[in-house]
């Protein structure tokens, strides 16, 4: 059985564009949640987010980034389709190209699979904008969330498969394309699926990860109606595991990876960033917006991932928690972590970059590489006051220096979709 390794990583987040910018910011304990700039959010219950610092919404920034890499005719087609204006598509392309080049793949894309999650289309629902302008913010939010409400005519202006289609054309990928739609667990499962393909010899290389953006009127309105975001319009709105936490902060961005067999990577002179040791997925089947209070399915996901990796609890040196900063999620996850792993350092990056929804698991895999790259465990932005209901070793706002051999990352999504992945230090 082949050992799967990560040889390339690309990141787009509120902390900046590029994996190195992301890792450096986490290592310095910086956070980037703040006021929303690229549309007017003044009428919404929450007005802060982990917004990527690419403020132009006309697609010009992406055209400039891709200029010279692709035929102008292809860019014109994508511009006409709306792809260049869709933030989540652009983020996915930029992160994937960085991962591809960081891994040193060059022009050899033969037999490369694409395993990817992309948030369902939000920004280009043509009827939402007019509804918002005509009826006002509250009516638009009601339309998003009201069960049985009559829907106006809705048509996608931008095809949701354009991100994958673009990567196939840019890089010349010839393998199958596999989508993942499992809410906040999707990015983690995309990486786990890539490792599974490598382990069993079904693929020699996989480009995998996720991209999403709900920093738009529909995304912000829908999440606000669910009561998930913190009502405070402050940079420290999201406070994972803190006693005064009151909700998440929405984020956007992407993280993409090149996964291949360790043997192949070393043979071509690549330097693996980490090994992928184990993974698992479970389902709460409890509530759409709340986890099982006893954390039993989260606990089972971690236990099964450990079993697949052939590790014990004492082998895990750090946990990158899902840690949304919501009143219900954090205690349930903390309980599960303590029951499975005991006293292990834990942090969440969601206070720094926000909740990336479908891409949250992928960017947390990227954050989980930092302990192997710089012997640094990321901190938990805005965690200042211990909560007795979250009785675990939370790393505070400042990162912690430590050398660890294995890292566990959790992604527990809406609808009770849970995923855990374990990474190990590369040889």
C-alpha positions as CSV (number, residue, x, y, z in Angstrom):
1,X,0.0,0.0,0.0
2,X,1.4,3.4,-1.0
3,X,2.0,6.2,1.6
4,X,0.1,9.4,0.5
5,X,2.0,12.6,1.0
6,X,1.2,16.3,0.4
7,X,3.8,17.9,-1.9
8,X,2.2,21.2,-2.7
9,X,-0.1,23.6,-0.9
10,X,-1.8,26.8,-2.1
11,X,-3.9,29.1,0.1
12,X,-6.1,32.1,-0.4
13,X,-7.5,33.6,2.9
14,X,-8.3,36.8,4.7
15,X,-4.7,36.6,5.9
16,X,-3.4,37.1,2.3
17,X,-2.9,35.3,-0.9
18,X,-0.3,32.5,-0.8
19,X,0.5,29.6,1.6
20,X,3.6,31.3,3.0
21,X,1.6,34.5,3.8
22,X,-0.9,32.3,5.6
23,X,1.6,30.3,7.6
24,X,3.6,33.4,8.5
25,X,0.5,35.2,9.7
26,X,-0.6,32.2,11.8
27,X,2.9,31.9,13.2
28,X,2.8,35.5,14.3
29,X,-0.7,35.2,15.8
30,X,-2.3,37.7,13.4
31,X,-6.1,37.7,12.7
32,X,-7.9,39.2,9.7
33,X,-11.7,39.3,10.5
34,X,-13.0,42.8,10.0
35,X,-15.5,45.0,8.3
36,X,-16.9,43.8,4.9
37,X,-15.8,46.1,2.1
38,X,-16.8,44.6,-1.3
39,X,-20.5,45.1,-0.8
40,X,-22.7,47.2,1.5
41,X,-23.4,45.1,4.6
42,X,-24.9,47.9,6.7
43,X,-28.4,46.4,6.7
44,X,-27.3,43.0,7.9
45,X,-27.3,41.7,11.5
46,X,-23.6,41.0,11.2
47,X,-21.2,43.2,9.2
48,X,-17.8,41.6,9.7
49,X,-16.2,38.7,7.9
50,X,-12.9,37.1,7.1
51,X,-12.8,38.8,3.7
52,X,-10.0,38.1,1.2
53,X,-8.1,41.3,0.5
54,X,-9.1,41.3,-3.2
55,X,-11.6,44.1,-3.3
56,X,-12.4,44.4,-7.0
57,X,-15.5,42.4,-8.0
58,X,-15.3,42.9,-11.7
59,X,-12.9,40.0,-12.3
60,X,-10.0,42.2,-13.4
61,X,-7.8,41.0,-10.6
62,X,-8.2,37.4,-11.7
63,X,-7.7,38.2,-15.4
64,X,-4.4,40.0,-14.4
65,X,-3.3,36.9,-12.4
66,X,-4.1,34.5,-15.2
67,X,-2.8,36.8,-18.0
68,X,-0.1,35.1,-20.0
69,X,-1.0,31.7,-18.6
70,X,-4.0,31.1,-20.8
71,X,-5.3,31.9,-24.3
72,X,-7.2,35.2,-24.4
73,X,-10.1,33.4,-26.1
74,X,-10.5,31.2,-23.1
75,X,-10.4,34.2,-20.7
76,X,-13.1,35.9,-22.8
77,X,-15.3,32.8,-22.6
78,X,-15.0,32.7,-18.8
79,X,-15.5,36.4,-18.5
80,X,-18.8,36.1,-20.5
81,X,-19.9,33.1,-18.3
82,X,-19.4,35.1,-15.1
83,X,-16.6,32.8,-13.9
84,X,-14.0,35.7,-13.5
85,X,-16.5,37.6,-11.3
86,X,-17.2,34.6,-9.0
87,X,-14.9,34.9,-6.0
88,X,-15.0,31.3,-5.0
89,X,-14.0,30.2,-8.5
90,X,-11.1,32.6,-8.6
91,X,-9.9,31.7,-5.2
92,X,-9.9,28.0,-6.2
93,X,-7.9,28.6,-9.3
94,X,-5.3,30.7,-7.6
95,X,-4.8,28.2,-4.7
96,X,-4.6,25.3,-7.1
97,X,-2.0,26.9,-9.4
98,X,0.1,27.7,-6.3
99,X,-0.1,24.1,-5.0
100,X,0.7,22.8,-8.5
101,X,3.8,24.9,-8.9
102,X,5.0,24.5,-5.3
103,X,4.9,20.7,-5.8
104,X,7.1,21.1,-8.9
105,X,4.6,19.3,-11.2
106,X,5.6,21.3,-14.3
107,X,3.6,20.5,-17.4
108,X,3.2,16.8,-16.6
109,X,-0.5,16.4,-15.7
110,X,-0.9,12.9,-17.0
111,X,-3.4,10.8,-15.0
112,X,-3.9,13.5,-12.4
113,X,-7.3,13.3,-10.7
114,X,-9.1,16.4,-9.3
115,X,-10.9,15.9,-6.0
116,X,-12.6,19.1,-5.0
117,X,-15.3,20.8,-3.0
118,X,-16.8,24.1,-4.1
119,X,-19.5,26.0,-2.1
120,X,-22.9,25.9,-3.9
121,X,-23.5,29.0,-6.0
122,X,-24.5,32.0,-4.1
123,X,-23.2,35.3,-5.6
124,X,-24.8,35.0,-9.0
125,X,-28.4,34.2,-8.3
126,X,-29.9,36.8,-10.6
127,X,-33.1,37.3,-8.8
128,X,-31.7,37.9,-5.4
129,X,-30.2,41.3,-6.1
130,X,-33.5,42.8,-7.4
131,X,-35.3,41.2,-4.5
132,X,-32.9,42.8,-2.0
133,X,-33.2,46.2,-3.7
134,X,-37.0,46.0,-4.0
135,X,-38.1,44.5,-0.7
136,X,-35.2,45.3,1.6
137,X,-32.8,43.2,3.6
138,X,-35.3,41.6,5.9
139,X,-37.6,40.4,3.1
140,X,-34.6,38.9,1.3
141,X,-33.4,37.1,4.4
142,X,-37.0,35.8,5.0
143,X,-37.1,34.5,1.4
144,X,-33.8,32.6,1.9
145,X,-34.9,30.9,5.2
146,X,-38.7,30.7,5.2
147,X,-39.9,27.1,4.8
148,X,-42.3,26.8,1.9
149,X,-41.9,30.3,0.8
150,X,-42.6,30.8,-3.0
151,X,-39.4,31.2,-4.8
152,X,-38.9,33.8,-7.5
153,X,-37.4,32.6,-10.8
154,X,-33.8,31.7,-10.1
155,X,-31.2,31.0,-12.8
156,X,-27.5,30.4,-12.4
157,X,-25.4,33.0,-14.3
158,X,-22.2,31.2,-13.4
159,X,-22.0,27.4,-13.8
160,X,-20.8,25.8,-10.6
161,X,-18.6,23.3,-12.4
162,X,-16.5,26.1,-13.9
163,X,-13.8,26.0,-11.2
164,X,-13.1,22.3,-12.0
165,X,-13.5,22.9,-15.7
166,X,-11.0,25.7,-15.6
167,X,-8.4,23.7,-13.7
168,X,-8.7,20.9,-16.2
169,X,-8.0,23.3,-19.1
170,X,-5.3,25.3,-17.4
171,X,-3.2,22.3,-16.3
172,X,-4.2,19.7,-18.8
173,X,-5.5,17.3,-16.2
174,X,-6.6,14.0,-17.7
175,X,-7.9,12.0,-14.8
176,X,-11.4,11.9,-13.4
177,X,-13.0,14.9,-11.6
178,X,-14.7,14.0,-8.3
179,X,-16.9,16.7,-6.5
180,X,-17.5,16.7,-2.7
181,X,-20.7,18.2,-1.3
182,X,-20.7,17.6,2.5
183,X,-20.9,21.1,3.9
184,X,-18.1,22.1,6.2
185,X,-16.6,18.6,6.1
186,X,-16.2,18.7,2.3
187,X,-12.7,20.1,2.1
188,X,-11.3,17.5,4.5
189,X,-13.1,14.7,2.7
190,X,-11.7,15.9,-0.6
191,X,-8.1,15.5,0.8
192,X,-9.0,12.2,2.5
193,X,-10.4,10.9,-0.8
194,X,-7.1,11.9,-2.6
195,X,-5.1,9.9,0.0
196,X,-7.4,6.9,-0.4
197,X,-6.9,7.0,-4.2
198,X,-3.1,7.0,-3.7
199,X,-3.1,4.3,-1.0
200,X,-4.9,1.8,-3.1
201,X,-3.1,2.6,-6.3
202,X,-6.1,4.0,-8.2
203,X,-4.2,7.3,-8.9
204,X,-0.6,8.4,-9.0
205,X,-1.3,12.1,-8.2
206,X,-4.4,14.1,-7.1
207,X,-5.0,17.8,-7.0
208,X,-7.5,18.3,-4.2
209,X,-9.0,20.8,-1.8
210,X,-11.9,23.3,-1.6
211,X,-12.9,26.9,-2.3
212,X,-15.9,28.9,-1.0
213,X,-17.2,32.3,-0.3
214,X,-20.4,33.2,1.5
215,X,-19.3,36.8,1.9
216,X,-22.2,38.1,-0.2
217,X,-25.7,39.3,0.5
218,X,-27.4,35.8,0.1
219,X,-24.7,34.0,2.2
220,X,-24.7,36.6,4.9
221,X,-28.4,36.9,5.0
222,X,-29.0,33.1,5.1
223,X,-26.5,32.6,7.9
224,X,-27.8,35.5,9.9
225,X,-31.3,34.1,9.7
226,X,-30.0,30.8,11.1
227,X,-28.5,32.8,14.0
228,X,-25.0,31.4,13.5
229,X,-22.9,34.5,13.2
230,X,-21.9,36.6,16.2
231,X,-24.1,39.7,16.4
232,X,-21.1,41.9,17.3
233,X,-19.6,43.9,14.4
234,X,-16.1,43.8,15.9
235,X,-12.9,42.1,14.7
236,X,-13.0,39.8,17.7
237,X,-16.6,38.7,16.9
238,X,-15.5,35.0,16.7
239,X,-14.0,33.7,19.9
240,X,-13.6,29.9,19.7
241,X,-13.9,28.1,23.1
242,X,-14.0,31.4,24.9
243,X,-16.5,31.8,27.8
244,X,-18.0,34.9,26.0
245,X,-18.3,33.3,22.6
246,X,-21.6,34.1,20.8
247,X,-21.3,33.0,17.2
248,X,-19.1,32.5,14.2
249,X,-17.6,34.9,11.7
250,X,-18.2,34.1,8.0
251,X,-15.0,33.7,5.9
252,X,-14.0,33.0,2.4
253,X,-11.0,31.6,0.5
254,X,-9.5,28.3,-0.7
255,X,-6.8,25.7,0.0
256,X,-5.6,23.3,-2.5
257,X,-3.1,20.5,-2.4
258,X,-1.1,18.1,-4.5
259,X,-1.2,14.6,-3.1
260,X,0.9,11.8,-4.4
261,X,2.7,8.6,-3.3
262,X,5.8,9.2,-1.1
263,X,7.8,6.9,-3.4
264,X,6.9,8.9,-6.5
265,X,7.5,12.2,-4.7
266,X,11.0,11.2,-3.5
267,X,11.9,9.7,-6.9
268,X,11.3,13.0,-8.7
269,X,13.1,15.0,-6.0
270,X,10.0,16.6,-4.4
271,X,10.0,17.5,-0.7
272,X,6.9,16.2,1.0
273,X,5.2,18.7,3.4
274,X,3.5,15.9,5.4
275,X,2.2,12.4,5.3
276,X,-1.6,11.7,5.4
277,X,-1.9,8.9,8.0
278,X,-5.6,8.4,8.6
279,X,-9.1,9.8,8.2
280,X,-12.7,9.0,9.0
281,X,-16.2,10.3,8.5
282,X,-19.4,10.0,10.6
283,X,-22.9,11.5,10.6
284,X,-24.8,12.9,13.6
285,X,-28.3,12.7,12.0
286,X,-29.4,15.1,14.8
287,X,-30.1,18.7,13.7
288,X,-29.1,20.9,10.8
289,X,-27.5,23.6,12.8
290,X,-26.4,21.9,16.0
291,X,-24.2,18.9,16.9
292,X,-25.1,16.0,19.1
293,X,-24.6,17.5,22.6
294,X,-22.6,14.5,23.8
295,X,-20.2,14.8,20.9
296,X,-20.5,11.0,20.3
297,X,-20.2,11.1,16.5
298,X,-17.4,13.5,16.6
299,X,-15.7,11.2,19.1
300,X,-16.3,8.2,16.8
301,X,-14.7,10.1,13.8
302,X,-11.5,10.7,15.8
303,X,-11.4,7.2,17.1
304,X,-11.8,5.7,13.6
305,X,-9.2,8.0,12.1
306,X,-6.7,6.9,14.8
307,X,-7.5,3.3,14.1
308,X,-6.9,3.8,10.4
309,X,-3.7,5.6,11.1
310,X,-2.5,2.9,13.4
311,X,-1.9,5.4,16.2
312,X,-2.9,5.9,19.8
313,X,-4.1,9.0,21.5
314,X,-0.7,9.7,23.0
315,X,0.8,9.9,19.4
316,X,-1.2,13.1,18.6
317,X,0.7,16.2,19.5
318,X,-1.8,18.9,18.4
319,X,-5.5,19.2,17.4
320,X,-6.7,21.7,14.9
321,X,-10.3,21.9,16.1
322,X,-13.4,22.8,14.1
323,X,-14.0,25.4,16.8
324,X,-16.6,27.6,15.3
325,X,-17.1,29.9,18.3
326,X,-20.7,29.0,18.6
327,X,-22.3,28.3,22.0
328,X,-23.3,24.7,21.1
329,X,-20.5,23.5,18.9
330,X,-17.5,24.2,21.0
331,X,-18.5,22.4,24.2
332,X,-19.5,19.3,22.2
333,X,-16.3,19.2,20.3
334,X,-14.2,19.9,23.5
335,X,-15.9,17.0,25.3
336,X,-15.2,14.6,22.4
337,X,-11.5,15.7,22.2
338,X,-11.0,15.2,25.9
339,X,-12.7,11.8,25.9
340,X,-10.6,10.6,23.0
341,X,-7.3,12.4,23.3
342,X,-7.0,13.6,26.9
343,X,-4.8,16.6,27.6
344,X,-3.5,17.6,24.1
345,X,-2.9,21.2,22.8
346,X,-5.9,22.4,20.8
347,X,-6.6,25.6,18.8
348,X,-9.0,26.9,16.2
349,X,-8.1,29.3,13.3
350,X,-11.7,30.5,12.8
351,X,-11.2,33.6,14.9
352,X,-8.3,34.6,12.5
353,X,-9.8,33.8,9.1
354,X,-13.5,33.2,9.7
355,X,-15.6,30.1,8.8
356,X,-14.9,29.2,5.2
357,X,-17.9,26.8,5.0
358,X,-17.1,24.2,2.3
359,X,-13.5,25.2,2.3
360,X,-13.1,25.3,6.1
361,X,-11.7,21.8,6.3
362,X,-9.2,22.4,3.5
363,X,-7.8,25.5,5.0
364,X,-7.5,23.7,8.4
365,X,-5.5,21.0,6.7
366,X,-3.2,23.8,5.4
367,X,-3.0,25.2,9.0
368,X,-2.2,21.7,10.3
369,X,1.0,21.7,8.1
370,X,2.5,24.6,10.2
371,X,3.7,22.4,13.1
372,X,5.8,20.4,10.6
373,X,7.2,23.4,8.8
374,X,8.2,25.6,11.8
375,X,7.5,23.6,15.0
376,X,4.8,26.1,15.7
377,X,1.2,25.4,16.9
378,X,-1.3,28.1,15.7
379,X,-3.0,30.1,18.4
380,X,-6.8,30.7,18.9
381,X,-7.5,34.3,18.0
382,X,-9.6,36.2,20.5
383,X,-9.6,33.3,23.1
384,X,-9.1,35.2,26.3
385,X,-11.4,33.7,29.0
386,X,-11.5,30.0,29.8
387,X,-14.9,28.3,29.7
388,X,-15.3,25.4,32.2
389,X,-17.6,23.7,29.6
390,X,-14.6,23.5,27.2
391,X,-12.2,21.8,29.6
392,X,-9.3,21.2,27.2
393,X,-5.8,22.7,26.7
394,X,-6.7,25.6,24.5
395,X,-3.7,27.4,22.9
396,X,-4.5,31.1,23.5
397,X,-4.0,34.1,21.2
398,X,-0.2,33.5,20.9
399,X,1.1,30.5,19.0
400,X,3.0,27.8,21.0
401,X,6.4,26.4,20.1
402,X,6.4,22.6,20.1
403,X,7.7,19.8,17.9
404,X,5.1,17.2,17.2
405,X,5.0,14.1,15.0
406,X,1.3,13.8,14.3
407,X,-1.6,16.3,14.0
408,X,-5.3,15.7,14.0
409,X,-7.8,18.1,12.3
410,X,-11.5,18.1,12.8
411,X,-14.3,19.4,10.5
412,X,-17.8,19.1,11.8
413,X,-20.3,20.5,9.4
414,X,-23.9,21.6,9.1
415,X,-26.3,18.7,9.1
416,X,-24.0,16.7,11.3
417,X,-21.4,15.8,8.7
418,X,-18.2,15.0,10.5
419,X,-14.7,14.4,9.2
420,X,-11.3,13.9,10.9
421,X,-7.9,13.7,9.2
422,X,-4.5,12.9,10.7
423,X,-1.3,14.2,9.3
424,X,2.2,13.1,10.2
425,X,5.7,14.6,9.9
426,X,7.3,13.6,6.6
427,X,10.4,11.5,6.7
